[in-house]
């Protein structure tokens, strides 16, 4: 699972991950508010993925790569839009990783 901190470190986004019970990659995304210990489900990541890389750039979460069980390495790059609660494609990397 990837944790992306933002908003003066009081909130973070957990993107995807690995289900240790089923052995599957997952696509769920959650916003966690550390100041109130609250969780909120966000739009699922476009594909079940674990071990991806992300950054908070210019007010948006941008994520790339990762691994999907049964599929392999991902070359997909996506941006999360908080206003629409949706992920959009930013293209693909030249080498999936």
C-alpha positions as CSV (number, residue, x, y, z in Angstrom):
1,X,0.0,0.0,0.0
2,X,1.3,3.5,-0.8
3,X,0.8,6.3,1.7
4,X,0.8,9.8,0.3
5,X,0.9,12.6,2.9
6,X,-0.4,16.0,2.3
7,X,-2.2,19.0,3.9
8,X,0.5,19.8,6.5
9,X,0.8,16.1,7.4
10,X,-2.7,15.9,8.9
11,X,-4.1,13.7,6.1
12,X,-2.8,11.0,3.9
13,X,-4.1,8.9,1.0
14,X,-3.6,5.1,1.0
15,X,-3.6,3.9,-2.6
16,X,-4.0,0.2,-3.6
17,X,-2.1,-2.5,-1.8
18,X,-1.9,-6.2,-1.3
19,X,-4.5,-8.4,0.3
20,X,-2.5,-10.9,2.4
21,X,-5.5,-13.2,2.7
22,X,-6.4,-13.6,-1.0
23,X,-2.9,-12.8,-2.4
24,X,-4.5,-10.2,-4.8
25,X,-3.6,-6.6,-5.5
26,X,-6.3,-4.2,-4.5
27,X,-7.6,-0.9,-6.1
28,X,-9.2,0.7,-3.1
29,X,-8.1,4.3,-2.1
30,X,-8.8,5.9,1.3
31,X,-8.3,9.4,2.7
32,X,-7.3,9.2,6.3
33,X,-7.5,12.3,8.5
34,X,-5.1,11.9,11.4
35,X,-6.5,14.9,13.3
36,X,-9.8,13.2,13.7
37,X,-9.0,9.6,13.1
38,X,-11.5,9.4,10.3
39,X,-11.4,7.5,7.0
40,X,-13.2,8.2,3.7
41,X,-13.3,6.0,0.7
42,X,-12.2,7.7,-2.6
43,X,-12.5,6.5,-6.2
44,X,-10.8,3.2,-6.8
45,X,-7.4,3.3,-8.5
46,X,-7.9,2.4,-12.2
47,X,-6.3,-1.1,-11.7
48,X,-5.6,-3.3,-8.7
49,X,-2.0,-2.4,-7.9
50,X,0.6,-2.6,-5.2
51,X,4.1,-1.2,-4.9
52,X,3.3,1.9,-6.9
53,X,5.0,5.3,-6.6
54,X,3.2,8.6,-6.1
55,X,3.7,12.2,-5.3
56,X,1.5,15.2,-4.4
57,X,2.4,17.8,-7.1
58,X,0.6,21.0,-7.9
59,X,-2.4,20.1,-5.8
60,X,-3.0,16.7,-7.2
61,X,-1.9,13.1,-6.4
62,X,0.0,11.6,-9.3
63,X,0.8,7.9,-9.3
64,X,2.8,5.6,-11.6
65,X,3.9,2.0,-12.0
66,X,3.4,-0.7,-9.5
67,X,2.6,-4.4,-9.7
68,X,-0.7,-6.2,-10.3
69,X,-0.9,-9.9,-9.2
70,X,-1.4,-12.1,-12.2
71,X,-0.7,-9.2,-14.6
72,X,2.9,-8.1,-13.8
73,X,4.5,-4.6,-13.8
74,X,2.4,-1.6,-14.7
75,X,3.4,1.3,-16.9
76,X,0.3,3.3,-16.2
77,X,0.5,6.8,-14.8
78,X,-2.6,8.5,-13.3
79,X,-3.7,11.7,-11.6
80,X,-6.4,12.0,-9.0
81,X,-8.8,14.9,-9.2
82,X,-10.2,15.7,-5.8
83,X,-13.0,18.0,-7.3
84,X,-14.4,15.1,-9.4
85,X,-13.2,12.2,-7.2
86,X,-11.8,10.5,-10.3
87,X,-8.5,9.2,-11.6
88,X,-7.4,10.1,-15.2
89,X,-4.7,8.7,-17.3
90,X,-1.5,10.7,-17.8
91,X,0.0,8.2,-20.3
92,X,2.4,5.3,-19.8
93,X,6.0,4.9,-18.9
94,X,8.4,3.7,-21.5
95,X,9.4,0.8,-19.2
96,X,6.7,-0.7,-16.9
97,X,7.9,-0.9,-13.3
